[in-house]
Amino acid sequence: MRVGLSGLIGALLAAQAMAASAEELNLYTTREPNLIEPLLASFTESTGVKVNTIFLKDGMAERVEQEGAASPADVLMTVDIGNLVDLADRGLTQPVQSEALSAAIPENLRDKDGNWFALSQRARVLYANKDLDLTSFTYEDLAKPEWKGKVCIRSGQHPYNVALTASYIVHHGEEAAKTWLEGVKANLARKAGGGDRDVARDIMGGICEIGIANSYYVGLMRSGAGGPEQEEWVKAIKVILPTFENGGTQVNVSGAAVAKHAPNRDQAVKLLEYLVSDDAQKLYAEANFEYPVKAGVAVSPVIEDLAGLKADGTDLTEIARQRKAASELAEAVGFDN
């Protein structure tokens, strides 16, 4: 009888071990897999939870809607505050109350009801000719006549610039934002377009003197990830953290949410909590040259000259709500024409 009981206990323990080792979750992400793989591998090593990654270049919301209650998605990870708010507005997320998440993420970088959480930040910064006598800048300065024919920027309809214009609307109102966009367009050295790294290229080529681009591209170019050509581009510029008048530097985020019908909710919350831990935030900074959302975690040494970020404190949800108006203003002034 004792042998039988002992065998039963052993079988139960083995079953529990197998169940623990079989813990997993399904991650839908628009982030390139190579950018987040180090984080997910570290999470699995720390917790034993396997992450099944489904990369979706676009159409995440539409796919999850179509799958409905049968969706296997546990965590929805994406870039840009507009996408995060859109997921919540469509009812595709569920609220999460977590002391770990609330303690690590500033209030303006998470949904007040816990439907989404920012995990990393990128700043919209100024690339400037390294020989310019320029040490500070405001976004409002971009429209000043002194910069006529000296500004390079990508499309005004690109999400990065739509978010910047939306932030301008929050700070100054739609009429002022329209006047500002007209001023920036008048200052362009070339037609708006290309990518952020092209701004550095065109400054090196003498096409323009300044331009707006994302901070993490500086790290990508300096690190050699973009090849030797881009290492030369970045040597031609200096980078300034601009601010709004009476505000801070405009930031956008990557973030995540727990899916409404998550079949592995506990594991999903565990992943989000891990992603704001000191170790994970450090990995974000080193792998992607992004700013951590958690205070006290250092940026990558590659962009240590940009460590003095004073992010604008505007609630990201307010900015997301102005994105449609921002896009319409860019269209109205013919920014890309």
JOGI-V916673 format. One record per helix or strand. SS is the DSSP state (2 for helix, 1 for strand). FROM is the first residue (numbers start at 1). TO is the last residue. If there is no record, write none. Layout:
# JOGI-V916673
{{SS	FROM	TO} {SS	FROM	TO}}
This chain:
# JOGI-V916673
{{2	2	21} {1	24	29} {2	33	47} {1	50	55} {2	60	70} {1	75	79} {2	81	89} {1	93	93} {2	99	104} {2	107	109} {1	110	110} {1	117	129} {1	138	138} {2	139	143} {2	145	147} {1	151	152} {2	159	172} {2	174	186} {1	188	188} {2	196	204} {1	210	214} {2	216	223} {2	228	235} {1	237	240} {1	243	243} {1	249	249} {1	251	259} {2	265	275} {2	278	288} {1	291	292} {2	301	306} {1	311	311} {2	316	321} {2	323	332}}
